[in-house]
Amino acid sequence: MRLLRQSLLMLGLLAVLTGVVYPLAVTALAQWFWPVRANGNLIVVNGRTLGSELIGQRFQDTNHFWGRPSATAPYPYNAASSAGSNLGPSNGRLRAAVEERLAALRVADPGNGEPVPADLVTASGSGLDPHISPAAAYYQARRVARARRIPEERMRELIEKHIERRSLGFLGEPRVNVLLLNLALDRDPGDHEKE
């Protein structure tokens, strides 16, 4: 009985330490040192939460940049069902989805003969990627500039300002956060039209 009591006491103590004390301590430290990151990198404008820097959003109109396609269900960029499609390159469903996405890009920008970057027609591993490659952003520059009646060169400058470099100079690839780029476009459309 003594051994059973000690075991139960140790189980209770470890449960409280690892299930209550440790999570509360980590949460408190995160809130103290990195409050924005600890709360999901939310983007708040005029008291209204517009999204997170960490989760993509669906943009379909021609005057916004489009992000990577999402493979989540039942709707795109559903953080509760984050997953890739797990379809291989020889799978007919993947090929059909890529063709459908290529057709949508051609309809939105019929005169664009440049090669389509892969990240505009394939979903990321999580299905939630908020970034596209700089090549994918530049591919869309003419369409968005034309839709907003802004010089294409100005659009390319805006993209350049929003390219996030490699972390620590060597981790990952350069990327563009689609939501932040679109928010910069929407911030003051009049400024763009004057240029």
N, C-alpha and C positions, 0 to 999 in steps of 0.2 A: 504493500500500500504506500509505503514511504516513497518508493521509486516512481510510482504512478503519480503521486502528488507533486513531486519535483518536476516530472515531465510535463504535467499540465500547467504548472506554474511557469516553466520555461516557455512553453507554447504560448501562453497568454502574454508573457512579457515580450517575446519576439513579435507577436502579432501586433501589439500596441506600438512597439518601436518601429517596425518596418511598414505597418499598415496605417499608422496615424502620425507619429512623431516625424519620421523621415519625410513623408510627402508634404506635411505642413512646413517643415524647415526648408525644403527645396522650393516650394511655392513662394514662401516668404522671401527667400534670397533672390529668386527670379524676379519677383515684383519689385524688390528694392533696387537691384542692379540693372535689370533689363525690362522695365515695365511694358514697353511697346511690343517687344518680342514675346514676352510671357503672355500677352493678351492676343496674340495671333496676327501681329502686324496689320491691324485694321486701319483702313483709310477712312478718316472722318472729315467731311467738308461741311461747314456750317451746321455742325451738330448732327449731321446725318451720316450714318455708316454706309459707305458705298461698296465696300468689299474688303478683301485682304490682299496684301502683296504676295501671299503664299498660295492662293487658289485662283485659277483662271476663271474668266467669265466669258459668256458667249456674246460675241458681237457679230451681227450679220448684215448691218447696213453698209452701204458703200463709202460713207464718210467717216468710218472708223477702221482702225486696223483690226484684223482678225487674228485670233490666237490659234494655238494648236488645237486640232480636233480633240474631243473628249470621248472616251470609251465607257463612261459611267452610265448607269441606268438608274431609274427610268428616265432621267433627263441629263443633259450635259453638265459637267462640272459639279456633280452631286458628291459632296465630300463624304457623305455617309456610305457611299458604295464605291470608294476609290479602288480602281483596279484597271489593269490594261486589258486589251482584248484577248491576248494570248493567241492570236492568229499568226501563223507563220507566213513567210513570203510566198509559199506555194499554195496557200489557201485561197480559194475562189472568192470567199466573202471579203477578205481583206482587199483583194484586187478590185472587186466591185466597189467597195467603199472608197478606195483611192481614186478610182475613175470618176465616181460621183463628186468627190471633192475637187478634182481637177476641172470637171465641167462647171461647177459653181464658180471657181476662180476665173475661168474663161468667160463666163456670162457676165461677171462683175467687171472684168477688165478685158474686153475682147481684143484690143490691139496689143496686148502684152505678149511678146514672143520670147521673153526670157525664160530660161529653165526654172521650173517651180521648185523651190527648196523643199526638201523632204518633210520638214517639220510643219509645213502647211497642209499636208495630206495624210500624215500618220499621227496617231495618238501617242502620248508619252506612256511610260510604264504605269504611272498612277492615274492617268486620265484627267489630272487636275493642273497640269503644268501652266503657270501663269506667264511663262516666258516663250519668246520665239528667238530664233537666231537673227543677228543683224541682217543677214541675207534675206530672210523672210520679211523683215520690216521694209528693207529697201525695195523688194519685189512689189510691195503694195503701195509704195510712195506715190507713184503716178496716179493710181486710182483714187486715193484719198485726197491728193492735191486737187485733182480735177473736180471731185465731188464737193470740195470745200472752196473751190475757186481761189486756191493759194498757189503761188509759184512752186513748182516741184523742188527747186533748189532749197527753198525755205523748209519744205517738208523733210528733205534729207538732212538739213542742219538740225532740225528738231529730233530726228532719229538719232543722230550722232550724239546729241546731248543726253539721250536716255540709254545709251549702251552701258551696261554694267560690265565692268572688266572682270577678269578672272579673280577669284578670291585668293588673297595673299599673293597675287601675281602669278600663280601657277596651278591653282585648283579650278577645275571646270572650264567652261568655254565662255567667251563673251556672249551676252544675251540682252534682250530688251523685254522689260516688263510691259505687257500689252495694256493693262489697266492704267498704269501710270502714264504711258504715252498717250492713251486716249483722253485721260483727264487733262493732260497738258493741252491737247487740242481743243477740248471743250471749255477750258478755263476762261478764255476771252476770245471768241471767234472774231470779234471786230478787229483785234490787233493783227490777226493774220491777214485779213482782207485788205488792210491798209498798205501792206508791204508789197 
